[in-house]
């Protein structure tokens, strides 16, 4: 298993970013996603050229601005996936911490690339 971590600082308050990522049905900050369908604690992503991805939302905490989720159905043969996003305040800025555990480890680079692309897209939205 491999753990990936990305941290980004945004020059807006955390509540502004949480309005975007805390809405688990929003897909405009994740490149390549055409739509998201939410059914209970699961969300299904329709990905352009990649089919679908299903994630289980383990925890979405508005007060702590934390989102924990796990990919449970993917095109790739993933044995384990667990991700956590945590927003915190640093003055009037947001510290965005995103960590992911992935097994097998050979998918780590692709996961990291997706995280970075999403963080870049989020910057364009704010």
Order of alpha helices (4+ residues) and beta strands (2+ residues): beta-alpha-beta-beta-beta-beta-beta-beta-alpha
